[in-house]
Amino acid sequence: MSNMNTLTLADLKPGQEGVVQMINGTADLKRRLSALGLVNGVKVTLGHTAPLGDPRAYEVLDYTLSLRNEEARKIVLQGA
């Protein structure tokens, strides 16, 4: 899914939010991210970014989740 119009978690700006549409990647990655609450329909907001831009902290449900940009690029958001 390399469409130029595809918006992923890694594309969010600080304070911007998106809704998870799907996760691309291995079954292990999908299972791990699902266990962390990243499932279809969940709202995610970008909180903080590390000084060098990686990792980034996202607000998911009632907690903060830190993800590397490599993983965040695999999470496709709705409305892309």
Phi and psi in radians as a Rosetta constraint file:
Dihedral C 1 N 2 CA 2 C 2 CIRCULARHARMONIC -1.893 0.35
Dihedral N 2 CA 2 C 2 N 3 CIRCULARHARMONIC 0.732 0.35
Dihedral C 2 N 3 CA 3 C 3 CIRCULARHARMONIC -1.294 0.35
Dihedral N 3 CA 3 C 3 N 4 CIRCULARHARMONIC 2.366 0.35
Dihedral C 3 N 4 CA 4 C 4 CIRCULARHARMONIC -1.098 0.35
Dihedral N 4 CA 4 C 4 N 5 CIRCULARHARMONIC -0.403 0.35
Dihedral C 4 N 5 CA 5 C 5 CIRCULARHARMONIC -1.551 0.35
Dihedral N 5 CA 5 C 5 N 6 CIRCULARHARMONIC -0.010 0.35
Dihedral C 5 N 6 CA 6 C 6 CIRCULARHARMONIC -1.308 0.35
Dihedral N 6 CA 6 C 6 N 7 CIRCULARHARMONIC 2.162 0.35
Dihedral C 6 N 7 CA 7 C 7 CIRCULARHARMONIC -1.755 0.35
Dihedral N 7 CA 7 C 7 N 8 CIRCULARHARMONIC 2.248 0.35
Dihedral C 7 N 8 CA 8 C 8 CIRCULARHARMONIC -2.050 0.35
Dihedral N 8 CA 8 C 8 N 9 CIRCULARHARMONIC 2.988 0.35
Dihedral C 8 N 9 CA 9 C 9 CIRCULARHARMONIC -0.980 0.35
Dihedral N 9 CA 9 C 9 N 10 CIRCULARHARMONIC -0.621 0.35
Dihedral C 9 N 10 CA 10 C 10 CIRCULARHARMONIC -1.161 0.35
Dihedral N 10 CA 10 C 10 N 11 CIRCULARHARMONIC -0.293 0.35
Dihedral C 10 N 11 CA 11 C 11 CIRCULARHARMONIC -1.518 0.35
Dihedral N 11 CA 11 C 11 N 12 CIRCULARHARMONIC -0.200 0.35
Dihedral C 11 N 12 CA 12 C 12 CIRCULARHARMONIC -1.164 0.35
Dihedral N 12 CA 12 C 12 N 13 CIRCULARHARMONIC 2.549 0.35
Dihedral C 12 N 13 CA 13 C 13 CIRCULARHARMONIC -1.690 0.35
Dihedral N 13 CA 13 C 13 N 14 CIRCULARHARMONIC 2.769 0.35
Dihedral C 13 N 14 CA 14 C 14 CIRCULARHARMONIC -0.903 0.35
Dihedral N 14 CA 14 C 14 N 15 CIRCULARHARMONIC 2.261 0.35
Dihedral C 14 N 15 CA 15 C 15 CIRCULARHARMONIC 1.484 0.35
Dihedral N 15 CA 15 C 15 N 16 CIRCULARHARMONIC -0.230 0.35
Dihedral C 15 N 16 CA 16 C 16 CIRCULARHARMONIC -1.384 0.35
Dihedral N 16 CA 16 C 16 N 17 CIRCULARHARMONIC 2.574 0.35
Dihedral C 16 N 17 CA 17 C 17 CIRCULARHARMONIC -2.166 0.35
Dihedral N 17 CA 17 C 17 N 18 CIRCULARHARMONIC 2.817 0.35
Dihedral C 17 N 18 CA 18 C 18 CIRCULARHARMONIC -2.635 0.35
Dihedral N 18 CA 18 C 18 N 19 CIRCULARHARMONIC 2.932 0.35
Dihedral C 18 N 19 CA 19 C 19 CIRCULARHARMONIC -2.047 0.35
Dihedral N 19 CA 19 C 19 N 20 CIRCULARHARMONIC 2.254 0.35
Dihedral C 19 N 20 CA 20 C 20 CIRCULARHARMONIC -1.114 0.35
Dihedral N 20 CA 20 C 20 N 21 CIRCULARHARMONIC 2.260 0.35
Dihedral C 20 N 21 CA 21 C 21 CIRCULARHARMONIC -1.834 0.35
Dihedral N 21 CA 21 C 21 N 22 CIRCULARHARMONIC -0.779 0.35
Dihedral C 21 N 22 CA 22 C 22 CIRCULARHARMONIC -2.849 0.35
Dihedral N 22 CA 22 C 22 N 23 CIRCULARHARMONIC 2.865 0.35
Dihedral C 22 N 23 CA 23 C 23 CIRCULARHARMONIC -2.124 0.35
Dihedral N 23 CA 23 C 23 N 24 CIRCULARHARMONIC 2.179 0.35
Dihedral C 23 N 24 CA 24 C 24 CIRCULARHARMONIC -1.652 0.35
Dihedral N 24 CA 24 C 24 N 25 CIRCULARHARMONIC 2.521 0.35
Dihedral C 24 N 25 CA 25 C 25 CIRCULARHARMONIC 2.450 0.35
Dihedral N 25 CA 25 C 25 N 26 CIRCULARHARMONIC -2.982 0.35
Dihedral C 25 N 26 CA 26 C 26 CIRCULARHARMONIC -1.257 0.35
Dihedral N 26 CA 26 C 26 N 27 CIRCULARHARMONIC 2.847 0.35
Dihedral C 26 N 27 CA 27 C 27 CIRCULARHARMONIC -1.075 0.35
Dihedral N 27 CA 27 C 27 N 28 CIRCULARHARMONIC -0.645 0.35
Dihedral C 27 N 28 CA 28 C 28 CIRCULARHARMONIC -1.102 0.35
Dihedral N 28 CA 28 C 28 N 29 CIRCULARHARMONIC -0.767 0.35
Dihedral C 28 N 29 CA 29 C 29 CIRCULARHARMONIC -1.118 0.35
Dihedral N 29 CA 29 C 29 N 30 CIRCULARHARMONIC -0.794 0.35
Dihedral C 29 N 30 CA 30 C 30 CIRCULARHARMONIC -1.048 0.35
Dihedral N 30 CA 30 C 30 N 31 CIRCULARHARMONIC -0.744 0.35
Dihedral C 30 N 31 CA 31 C 31 CIRCULARHARMONIC -1.130 0.35
Dihedral N 31 CA 31 C 31 N 32 CIRCULARHARMONIC -0.771 0.35
Dihedral C 31 N 32 CA 32 C 32 CIRCULARHARMONIC -1.131 0.35
Dihedral N 32 CA 32 C 32 N 33 CIRCULARHARMONIC -0.805 0.35
Dihedral C 32 N 33 CA 33 C 33 CIRCULARHARMONIC -1.182 0.35
Dihedral N 33 CA 33 C 33 N 34 CIRCULARHARMONIC -0.624 0.35
Dihedral C 33 N 34 CA 34 C 34 CIRCULARHARMONIC -1.116 0.35
Dihedral N 34 CA 34 C 34 N 35 CIRCULARHARMONIC -0.701 0.35
Dihedral C 34 N 35 CA 35 C 35 CIRCULARHARMONIC -1.125 0.35
Dihedral N 35 CA 35 C 35 N 36 CIRCULARHARMONIC -0.451 0.35
Dihedral C 35 N 36 CA 36 C 36 CIRCULARHARMONIC -1.512 0.35
Dihedral N 36 CA 36 C 36 N 37 CIRCULARHARMONIC -0.012 0.35
Dihedral C 36 N 37 CA 37 C 37 CIRCULARHARMONIC 1.768 0.35
Dihedral N 37 CA 37 C 37 N 38 CIRCULARHARMONIC -0.009 0.35
Dihedral C 37 N 38 CA 38 C 38 CIRCULARHARMONIC -1.492 0.35
Dihedral N 38 CA 38 C 38 N 39 CIRCULARHARMONIC 1.535 0.35
Dihedral C 38 N 39 CA 39 C 39 CIRCULARHARMONIC -2.215 0.35
Dihedral N 39 CA 39 C 39 N 40 CIRCULARHARMONIC 2.887 0.35
Dihedral C 39 N 40 CA 40 C 40 CIRCULARHARMONIC -0.918 0.35
Dihedral N 40 CA 40 C 40 N 41 CIRCULARHARMONIC 2.336 0.35
Dihedral C 40 N 41 CA 41 C 41 CIRCULARHARMONIC 1.584 0.35
Dihedral N 41 CA 41 C 41 N 42 CIRCULARHARMONIC -0.109 0.35
Dihedral C 41 N 42 CA 42 C 42 CIRCULARHARMONIC -1.459 0.35
Dihedral N 42 CA 42 C 42 N 43 CIRCULARHARMONIC 2.346 0.35
Dihedral C 42 N 43 CA 43 C 43 CIRCULARHARMONIC -1.446 0.35
Dihedral N 43 CA 43 C 43 N 44 CIRCULARHARMONIC 2.363 0.35
Dihedral C 43 N 44 CA 44 C 44 CIRCULARHARMONIC -2.264 0.35
Dihedral N 44 CA 44 C 44 N 45 CIRCULARHARMONIC 2.364 0.35
Dihedral C 44 N 45 CA 45 C 45 CIRCULARHARMONIC -2.128 0.35
Dihedral N 45 CA 45 C 45 N 46 CIRCULARHARMONIC 2.362 0.35
Dihedral C 45 N 46 CA 46 C 46 CIRCULARHARMONIC -1.352 0.35
Dihedral N 46 CA 46 C 46 N 47 CIRCULARHARMONIC 2.177 0.35
Dihedral C 46 N 47 CA 47 C 47 CIRCULARHARMONIC -1.662 0.35
Dihedral N 47 CA 47 C 47 N 48 CIRCULARHARMONIC -1.461 0.35
Dihedral C 47 N 48 CA 48 C 48 CIRCULARHARMONIC -2.070 0.35
Dihedral N 48 CA 48 C 48 N 49 CIRCULARHARMONIC 2.721 0.35
Dihedral C 48 N 49 CA 49 C 49 CIRCULARHARMONIC -2.147 0.35
Dihedral N 49 CA 49 C 49 N 50 CIRCULARHARMONIC 2.412 0.35
Dihedral C 49 N 50 CA 50 C 50 CIRCULARHARMONIC -1.071 0.35
Dihedral N 50 CA 50 C 50 N 51 CIRCULARHARMONIC 2.729 0.35
Dihedral C 50 N 51 CA 51 C 51 CIRCULARHARMONIC -0.903 0.35
Dihedral N 51 CA 51 C 51 N 52 CIRCULARHARMONIC -0.617 0.35
Dihedral C 51 N 52 CA 52 C 52 CIRCULARHARMONIC -1.650 0.35
Dihedral N 52 CA 52 C 52 N 53 CIRCULARHARMONIC 0.139 0.35
Dihedral C 52 N 53 CA 53 C 53 CIRCULARHARMONIC 1.593 0.35
Dihedral N 53 CA 53 C 53 N 54 CIRCULARHARMONIC -0.038 0.35
Dihedral C 53 N 54 CA 54 C 54 CIRCULARHARMONIC -2.682 0.35
Dihedral N 54 CA 54 C 54 N 55 CIRCULARHARMONIC 2.159 0.35
Dihedral C 54 N 55 CA 55 C 55 CIRCULARHARMONIC -1.458 0.35
Dihedral N 55 CA 55 C 55 N 56 CIRCULARHARMONIC 3.115 0.35
Dihedral C 55 N 56 CA 56 C 56 CIRCULARHARMONIC -2.223 0.35
Dihedral N 56 CA 56 C 56 N 57 CIRCULARHARMONIC 2.594 0.35
Dihedral C 56 N 57 CA 57 C 57 CIRCULARHARMONIC -1.810 0.35
Dihedral N 57 CA 57 C 57 N 58 CIRCULARHARMONIC 2.240 0.35
Dihedral C 57 N 58 CA 58 C 58 CIRCULARHARMONIC -2.034 0.35
Dihedral N 58 CA 58 C 58 N 59 CIRCULARHARMONIC 2.493 0.35
Dihedral C 58 N 59 CA 59 C 59 CIRCULARHARMONIC -1.594 0.35
Dihedral N 59 CA 59 C 59 N 60 CIRCULARHARMONIC 2.063 0.35
Dihedral C 59 N 60 CA 60 C 60 CIRCULARHARMONIC -2.265 0.35
Dihedral N 60 CA 60 C 60 N 61 CIRCULARHARMONIC 2.183 0.35
Dihedral C 60 N 61 CA 61 C 61 CIRCULARHARMONIC 0.957 0.35
Dihedral N 61 CA 61 C 61 N 62 CIRCULARHARMONIC -2.086 0.35
Dihedral C 61 N 62 CA 62 C 62 CIRCULARHARMONIC -1.995 0.35
Dihedral N 62 CA 62 C 62 N 63 CIRCULARHARMONIC 0.537 0.35
Dihedral C 62 N 63 CA 63 C 63 CIRCULARHARMONIC -2.571 0.35
Dihedral N 63 CA 63 C 63 N 64 CIRCULARHARMONIC 2.983 0.35
Dihedral C 63 N 64 CA 64 C 64 CIRCULARHARMONIC -1.837 0.35
Dihedral N 64 CA 64 C 64 N 65 CIRCULARHARMONIC 2.276 0.35
Dihedral C 64 N 65 CA 65 C 65 CIRCULARHARMONIC -2.060 0.35
Dihedral N 65 CA 65 C 65 N 66 CIRCULARHARMONIC 2.249 0.35
Dihedral C 65 N 66 CA 66 C 66 CIRCULARHARMONIC -1.759 0.35
Dihedral N 66 CA 66 C 66 N 67 CIRCULARHARMONIC 2.227 0.35
Dihedral C 66 N 67 CA 67 C 67 CIRCULARHARMONIC -2.312 0.35
Dihedral N 67 CA 67 C 67 N 68 CIRCULARHARMONIC 2.546 0.35
Dihedral C 67 N 68 CA 68 C 68 CIRCULARHARMONIC -1.315 0.35
Dihedral N 68 CA 68 C 68 N 69 CIRCULARHARMONIC 2.684 0.35
Dihedral C 68 N 69 CA 69 C 69 CIRCULARHARMONIC -1.052 0.35
Dihedral N 69 CA 69 C 69 N 70 CIRCULARHARMONIC -0.591 0.35
Dihedral C 69 N 70 CA 70 C 70 CIRCULARHARMONIC -1.012 0.35
Dihedral N 70 CA 70 C 70 N 71 CIRCULARHARMONIC -0.732 0.35
Dihedral C 70 N 71 CA 71 C 71 CIRCULARHARMONIC -1.309 0.35
Dihedral N 71 CA 71 C 71 N 72 CIRCULARHARMONIC -0.700 0.35
Dihedral C 71 N 72 CA 72 C 72 CIRCULARHARMONIC -1.091 0.35
Dihedral N 72 CA 72 C 72 N 73 CIRCULARHARMONIC -0.535 0.35
Dihedral C 72 N 73 CA 73 C 73 CIRCULARHARMONIC -1.188 0.35
Dihedral N 73 CA 73 C 73 N 74 CIRCULARHARMONIC -0.273 0.35
Dihedral C 73 N 74 CA 74 C 74 CIRCULARHARMONIC -1.589 0.35
Dihedral N 74 CA 74 C 74 N 75 CIRCULARHARMONIC -0.072 0.35
Dihedral C 74 N 75 CA 75 C 75 CIRCULARHARMONIC -1.806 0.35
Dihedral N 75 CA 75 C 75 N 76 CIRCULARHARMONIC 1.876 0.35
Dihedral C 75 N 76 CA 76 C 76 CIRCULARHARMONIC -1.515 0.35
Dihedral N 76 CA 76 C 76 N 77 CIRCULARHARMONIC 2.380 0.35
Dihedral C 76 N 77 CA 77 C 77 CIRCULARHARMONIC -1.779 0.35
Dihedral N 77 CA 77 C 77 N 78 CIRCULARHARMONIC 2.697 0.35
Dihedral C 77 N 78 CA 78 C 78 CIRCULARHARMONIC -1.208 0.35
Dihedral N 78 CA 78 C 78 N 79 CIRCULARHARMONIC 2.744 0.35
Dihedral C 78 N 79 CA 79 C 79 CIRCULARHARMONIC 1.351 0.35
Dihedral N 79 CA 79 C 79 N 80 CIRCULARHARMONIC 0.242 0.35
